[in-house]
Amino acid sequence: MGHIPETAVRPATAPALRAPLLAGAAVGAATLLVALRDPHVAGSYGFCPLLELTGLACPLCGGLRATHDLAHLDLAGAWSANALWTVTAPVVVVVWLAWLVAAARGRPFRGLSSTAGWVTLGVALAFFVARNLPWLQPWLTPWI
């Protein structure tokens, strides 16, 4: 009888697939809602408290509009709403797919390193500053 090495692919179990599938379903449902209910219509999803109180656009401002545009394959519209999210959304999808594949193969998903988390935070802060600089606002800030 042959010995199966510890590193062999193990078949997926329902509990292992549950988390990535539930996460994917939740994000998919939210994306469908945003695709069907246009956030370009003023007041359709409320307002950004930071923008309302300070006039500063946070890194997330325009994210719903960008998601709507991405769902409709309008890359230029998405970029004009939130350039950072337009670049980040496909990365999020790839990370989710890696999580799903790891779960399907019965392997643990290690996720991103803490360094990647710090880099992400730094990029978000740099984007926050850049989109609020007067000379970059016409290109980075989604004023409606």
GROMACS elastic network, one bead per residue, 0.5 to 0.9 nm:
[ bonds ]
;  ai    aj funct       b0    kb
    4     7     6  0.83070   500
    4     8     6  0.66748   500
    5     8     6  0.55053   500
    6     9     6  0.85446   500
    7    10     6  0.85964   500
    9    12     6  0.89612   500
    9   105     6  0.56587   500
    9   106     6  0.64766   500
    9   107     6  0.72595   500
   10    13     6  0.89144   500
   10   104     6  0.85324   500
   10   105     6  0.57447   500
   10   107     6  0.72524   500
   11   103     6  0.89426   500
   11   104     6  0.68100   500
   11   105     6  0.56199   500
   11   106     6  0.54980   500
   12    15     6  0.84342   500
   12    16     6  0.64739   500
   12    17     6  0.69385   500
   12   102     6  0.88035   500
   12   103     6  0.62056   500
   12   105     6  0.54299   500
   12   107     6  0.83211   500
   13    16     6  0.53029   500
   13    17     6  0.65028   500
   13    18     6  0.87152   500
   13   103     6  0.80711   500
   13   104     6  0.75543   500
   13   105     6  0.89825   500
   13   106     6  0.70976   500
   14    17     6  0.52642   500
   14    18     6  0.60196   500
   15    18     6  0.50617   500
   15    19     6  0.74964   500
   16    19     6  0.68438   500
   16    20     6  0.81059   500
   16   103     6  0.54387   500
   16   104     6  0.74339   500
   16   106     6  0.70807   500
   16   107     6  0.88449   500
   16   108     6  0.88288   500
   17    20     6  0.58194   500
   17    21     6  0.60345   500
   17    22     6  0.84607   500
   17   100     6  0.69195   500
   17   103     6  0.54595   500
   17   104     6  0.63646   500
   17   106     6  0.87610   500
   18    21     6  0.52967   500
   18    22     6  0.59175   500
   18    23     6  0.84478   500
   18   103     6  0.88435   500
   19    22     6  0.52011   500
   19    23     6  0.60282   500
   19    24     6  0.84700   500
   19   100     6  0.87847   500
   19   103     6  0.89367   500
   20    23     6  0.50709   500
   20    24     6  0.59883   500
   20    25     6  0.84912   500
   20    96     6  0.71324   500
   20    97     6  0.85502   500
   20    99     6  0.65796   500
   20   100     6  0.55884   500
   20   103     6  0.77126   500
   21    24     6  0.50391   500
   21    25     6  0.60394   500
   21    26     6  0.85629   500
   21   100     6  0.73336   500
   22    25     6  0.50202   500
   22    26     6  0.60848   500
   22    27     6  0.85665   500
   23    26     6  0.51801   500
   23    27     6  0.61720   500
   23    28     6  0.83593   500
   23    96     6  0.85841   500
   24    27     6  0.52295   500
   24    28     6  0.58177   500
   24    29     6  0.84480   500
   24    96     6  0.75926   500
   25    29     6  0.59977   500
   25    30     6  0.85228   500
   26    29     6  0.51899   500
   26    30     6  0.62010   500
   26    31     6  0.85458   500
   27    30     6  0.50760   500
   27    31     6  0.59939   500
   27    32     6  0.84917   500
   28    31     6  0.50598   500
   28    32     6  0.60974   500
   28    33     6  0.86326   500
   29    32     6  0.50443   500
   29    33     6  0.62372   500
   29    34     6  0.87164   500
   30    33     6  0.50813   500
   30    34     6  0.62945   500
   30    35     6  0.85439   500
   31    34     6  0.50929   500
   31    35     6  0.59824   500
   31    36     6  0.85723   500
   31    64     6  0.89578   500
   31    67     6  0.70503   500
   31    68     6  0.75322   500
   31    71     6  0.74122   500
   32    36     6  0.61150   500
   32    37     6  0.85116   500
   32    68     6  0.86437   500
   32    71     6  0.79732   500
   33    36     6  0.52119   500
   33    37     6  0.59480   500
   33    38     6  0.87443   500
   33    68     6  0.89469   500
   34    37     6  0.52159   500
   34    38     6  0.63211   500
   34    39     6  0.68927   500
   34    64     6  0.68256   500
   34    65     6  0.81255   500
   34    67     6  0.70394   500
   34    68     6  0.55490   500
   34    71     6  0.83679   500
   35    38     6  0.64973   500
   35    39     6  0.85619   500
   35    67     6  0.74183   500
   35    69     6  0.76854   500
   35    70     6  0.85897   500
   35    71     6  0.58349   500
   35    72     6  0.71598   500
   36    68     6  0.80053   500
   37    40     6  0.89288   500
   37    41     6  0.87153   500
   37    44     6  0.76840   500
   37    45     6  0.89639   500
   37    68     6  0.83657   500
   38    41     6  0.60125   500
   38    44     6  0.72693   500
   38    45     6  0.89446   500
   38    64     6  0.87668   500
   38    65     6  0.75513   500
   38    68     6  0.67762   500
   39    42     6  0.70896   500
   39    43     6  0.78447   500
   39    44     6  0.56593   500
   39    45     6  0.63769   500
   39    62     6  0.89480   500
   39    64     6  0.62326   500
   39    65     6  0.54179   500
   39    68     6  0.71639   500
   40    43     6  0.86171   500
   40    44     6  0.77067   500
   40    64     6  0.85280   500
   40    65     6  0.60059   500
   40    68     6  0.85631   500
   40   144     6  0.82013   500
   41    44     6  0.56830   500
   41    45     6  0.86215   500
   42    45     6  0.79707   500
   42    46     6  0.80964   500
   42    47     6  0.87762   500
   42   144     6  0.81450   500
   43    47     6  0.67725   500
   44    47     6  0.87207   500
   45    64     6  0.86548   500
   47    50     6  0.89068   500
   47    51     6  0.79599   500
   47    52     6  0.73278   500
   48    51     6  0.53211   500
   48    52     6  0.61572   500
   48    53     6  0.86312   500
   48    57     6  0.83433   500
   48    58     6  0.84010   500
   48    60     6  0.88703   500
   48    61     6  0.69739   500
   49    52     6  0.50395   500
   49    53     6  0.59638   500
   49    54     6  0.83214   500
   50    53     6  0.52336   500
   50    54     6  0.57406   500
   50    55     6  0.70183   500
   50    56     6  0.64372   500
   50    57     6  0.70973   500
   50    58     6  0.69730   500
   51    54     6  0.54541   500
   51    57     6  0.53614   500
   51    58     6  0.71872   500
   51    61     6  0.80443   500
   52    55     6  0.58158   500
   52    56     6  0.80274   500
   53    56     6  0.81496   500
   54    57     6  0.85286   500
   56   128     6  0.84875   500
   56   131     6  0.86403   500
   56   132     6  0.62451   500
   57    60     6  0.77970   500
   57    61     6  0.57058   500
   57    62     6  0.86376   500
   57   128     6  0.70207   500
   57   131     6  0.70540   500
   57   132     6  0.64816   500
   57   141     6  0.67101   500
   57   142     6  0.80698   500
   57   143     6  0.88309   500
   58    61     6  0.53381   500
   58    62     6  0.89173   500
   58   124     6  0.89040   500
   58   125     6  0.89028   500
   58   127     6  0.84786   500
   58   128     6  0.55634   500
   58   129     6  0.86959   500
   58   131     6  0.82969   500
   58   132     6  0.85164   500
   59    62     6  0.83459   500
   59    63     6  0.82677   500
   59    82     6  0.79095   500
   59    84     6  0.75175   500
   59    85     6  0.84193   500
   59   124     6  0.60263   500
   59   125     6  0.74931   500
   59   127     6  0.62870   500
   59   128     6  0.50993   500
   59   129     6  0.88717   500
   59   131     6  0.81585   500
   60    63     6  0.52415   500
   60    64     6  0.83347   500
   60    82     6  0.75061   500
   60    84     6  0.85419   500
   60    85     6  0.76737   500
   60   124     6  0.89510   500
   60   128     6  0.88331   500
   61    64     6  0.78382   500
   61    65     6  0.87333   500
   61    81     6  0.78943   500
   61    82     6  0.69882   500
   61   141     6  0.79912   500
   61   142     6  0.71943   500
   62    65     6  0.52225   500
   62    66     6  0.60211   500
   62    67     6  0.85565   500
   62    78     6  0.84932   500
   62    80     6  0.84995   500
   62    82     6  0.51835   500
   62    83     6  0.89726   500
   62    85     6  0.86462   500
   62   141     6  0.79983   500
   62   142     6  0.58113   500
   62   143     6  0.85517   500
   63    67     6  0.60220   500
   63    68     6  0.85200   500
   63    78     6  0.83448   500
   63    81     6  0.68219   500
   63    82     6  0.57391   500
   63    83     6  0.89238   500
   63    84     6  0.87559   500
   63    85     6  0.62892   500
   63    86     6  0.84017   500
   64    68     6  0.61265   500
   64    69     6  0.85554   500
   64    81     6  0.84369   500
   64    82     6  0.88003   500
   65    68     6  0.50388   500
   65    69     6  0.61597   500
   65    70     6  0.85563   500
   65    77     6  0.82196   500
   65    78     6  0.68010   500
   65    81     6  0.60091   500
   65    82     6  0.78776   500
   66    69     6  0.50302   500
   66    70     6  0.60118   500
   66    71     6  0.85007   500
   66    74     6  0.87146   500
   66    75     6  0.83721   500
   66    77     6  0.68428   500
   66    79     6  0.68234   500
   66    80     6  0.77619   500
   66    81     6  0.52050   500
   66    82     6  0.57845   500
   66    83     6  0.81251   500
   66    85     6  0.70707   500
   66    86     6  0.66071   500
   67    70     6  0.50146   500
   67    71     6  0.60706   500
   67    72     6  0.85994   500
   67    78     6  0.68385   500
   67    81     6  0.89782   500
   67    82     6  0.89616   500
   67    85     6  0.79992   500
   67    86     6  0.78146   500
   67    89     6  0.82954   500
   68    71     6  0.51625   500
   68    72     6  0.64294   500
   68    73     6  0.87175   500
   68    74     6  0.85512   500
   68    78     6  0.76422   500
   69    72     6  0.50309   500
   69    73     6  0.60974   500
   69    75     6  0.67195   500
   69    76     6  0.82884   500
   69    77     6  0.58387   500
   69    78     6  0.50159   500
   69    79     6  0.87678   500
   69    81     6  0.85902   500
   70    74     6  0.55415   500
   70    75     6  0.60239   500
   70    77     6  0.80140   500
   70    78     6  0.58600   500
   70    86     6  0.75213   500
   70    89     6  0.89075   500
   71    74     6  0.76063   500
   72    75     6  0.85257   500
   73    76     6  0.89060   500
   73    77     6  0.89275   500
   73    78     6  0.85553   500
   74    77     6  0.53857   500
   74    78     6  0.62171   500
   74    79     6  0.86599   500
   75    78     6  0.50055   500
   75    79     6  0.59862   500
   75    80     6  0.85528   500
   75    86     6  0.76312   500
   76    79     6  0.50884   500
   76    80     6  0.62142   500
   76    81     6  0.86704   500
   77    80     6  0.51767   500
   77    81     6  0.62545   500
   77    82     6  0.87613   500
   78    81     6  0.51234   500
   78    82     6  0.61655   500
   78    83     6  0.69674   500
   78    85     6  0.81937   500
   78    86     6  0.60066   500
   79    82     6  0.53513   500
   79    84     6  0.78547   500
   79    85     6  0.80445   500
   79    86     6  0.57488   500
   79    87     6  0.83638   500
   79   140     6  0.85219   500
   80    83     6  0.63299   500
   80   139     6  0.69941   500
   80   140     6  0.68701   500
   80   141     6  0.76606   500
   80   142     6  0.65189   500
   81    85     6  0.87666   500
   81    86     6  0.85523   500
   81   140     6  0.77606   500
   81   141     6  0.71296   500
   81   143     6  0.83777   500
   82    85     6  0.55334   500
   82    86     6  0.62735   500
   82    87     6  0.89343   500
   82   140     6  0.69549   500
   82   141     6  0.73334   500
   82   142     6  0.68658   500
   83    86     6  0.50473   500
   83    87     6  0.64583   500
   83    88     6  0.86344   500
   83   140     6  0.68579   500
   84    87     6  0.53643   500
   84    88     6  0.60570   500
   84    89     6  0.85828   500
   84   123     6  0.87721   500
   84   124     6  0.78957   500
   84   127     6  0.73606   500
   85    89     6  0.56384   500
   85    90     6  0.87962   500
   86    89     6  0.57564   500
   86    90     6  0.75860   500
   87    90     6  0.64817   500
   87    91     6  0.72447   500
   88    91     6  0.51546   500
   88    92     6  0.62632   500
   88    93     6  0.88215   500
   89    92     6  0.50945   500
   89    93     6  0.63835   500
   89    94     6  0.88161   500
   90    93     6  0.50111   500
   90    94     6  0.62780   500
   90    95     6  0.86989   500
   91    94     6  0.50884   500
   91    95     6  0.62186   500
   91    96     6  0.85788   500
   92    95     6  0.51455   500
   92    96     6  0.61433   500
   92    97     6  0.86131   500
   93    96     6  0.50614   500
   93    97     6  0.61564   500
   93    98     6  0.86628   500
   94    97     6  0.50263   500
   94    98     6  0.62185   500
   94    99     6  0.86595   500
   95    98     6  0.50664   500
   95    99     6  0.62733   500
   95   100     6  0.86877   500
   95   111     6  0.76704   500
   95   112     6  0.84382   500
   96    99     6  0.50100   500
   96   100     6  0.61864   500
   96   101     6  0.86454   500
   97   101     6  0.60777   500
   97   102     6  0.84806   500
   98   101     6  0.51480   500
   98   102     6  0.60714   500
   98   103     6  0.85484   500
   98   109     6  0.78138   500
   98   111     6  0.86836   500
   99   102     6  0.51731   500
   99   103     6  0.61711   500
   99   104     6  0.86004   500
   99   108     6  0.83789   500
   99   109     6  0.56740   500
   99   110     6  0.84088   500
   99   111     6  0.74777   500
  100   103     6  0.51225   500
  100   104     6  0.60879   500
  100   105     6  0.86259   500
  100   109     6  0.86305   500
  101   105     6  0.61642   500
  101   106     6  0.85797   500
  101   107     6  0.85512   500
  101   109     6  0.89383   500
  102   105     6  0.51696   500
  102   106     6  0.62113   500
  102   107     6  0.50187   500
  102   108     6  0.62143   500
  102   109     6  0.57946   500
  103   106     6  0.50036   500
  103   107     6  0.57326   500
  103   108     6  0.66618   500
  103   109     6  0.71398   500
  104   107     6  0.76098   500
  105   108     6  0.88056   500
  110   113     6  0.80163   500
  112   115     6  0.80333   500
  112   116     6  0.60622   500
  112   117     6  0.71955   500
  113   116     6  0.52067   500
  113   117     6  0.66245   500
  113   118     6  0.89460   500
  114   118     6  0.63335   500
  114   119     6  0.86127   500
  115   118     6  0.51330   500
  115   119     6  0.61235   500
  115   120     6  0.85015   500
  116   119     6  0.50292   500
  116   120     6  0.60292   500
  116   121     6  0.85859   500
  117   120     6  0.50670   500
  117   121     6  0.62403   500
  117   122     6  0.86450   500
  118   121     6  0.50475   500
  118   122     6  0.61443   500
  118   123     6  0.86102   500
  119   122     6  0.50048   500
  119   123     6  0.61123   500
  119   124     6  0.85438   500
  120   123     6  0.51400   500
  120   124     6  0.61349   500
  120   125     6  0.86171   500
  121   124     6  0.50935   500
  121   125     6  0.61797   500
  121   126     6  0.85897   500
  122   125     6  0.51364   500
  122   126     6  0.60938   500
  122   127     6  0.85114   500
  123   126     6  0.50374   500
  123   127     6  0.60301   500
  123   128     6  0.84997   500
  124   127     6  0.50559   500
  124   128     6  0.61047   500
  124   129     6  0.87289   500
  125   129     6  0.63090   500
  125   130     6  0.85712   500
  126   129     6  0.52012   500
  126   130     6  0.60125   500
  126   131     6  0.85316   500
  127   130     6  0.50008   500
  127   131     6  0.59032   500
  127   132     6  0.84822   500
  127   140     6  0.84705   500
  128   131     6  0.55536   500
  128   132     6  0.65232   500
  129   132     6  0.54168   500
  129   133     6  0.65254   500
  130   133     6  0.53512   500
  130   134     6  0.87521   500
  130   136     6  0.65139   500
  130   137     6  0.78851   500
  130   140     6  0.76062   500
  131   134     6  0.80152   500
  131   135     6  0.88838   500
  131   136     6  0.58905   500
  131   137     6  0.53414   500
  131   138     6  0.85610   500
  131   139     6  0.78168   500
  131   141     6  0.54529   500
  132   135     6  0.85388   500
  132   136     6  0.70811   500
  132   137     6  0.58848   500
  132   140     6  0.80148   500
  132   141     6  0.71603   500
  133   136     6  0.54280   500
  133   137     6  0.60359   500
  134   137     6  0.53174   500
  134   138     6  0.79521   500
  135   138     6  0.71260   500
  135   139     6  0.85877   500
  136   139     6  0.55971   500
  136   140     6  0.60599   500
  136   141     6  0.78211   500
  137   140     6  0.51546   500
  137   142     6  0.81970   500
  137   143     6  0.87255   500
  138   141     6  0.62248   500
  138   142     6  0.81556   500
  138   143     6  0.85197   500
  139   142     6  0.82361   500
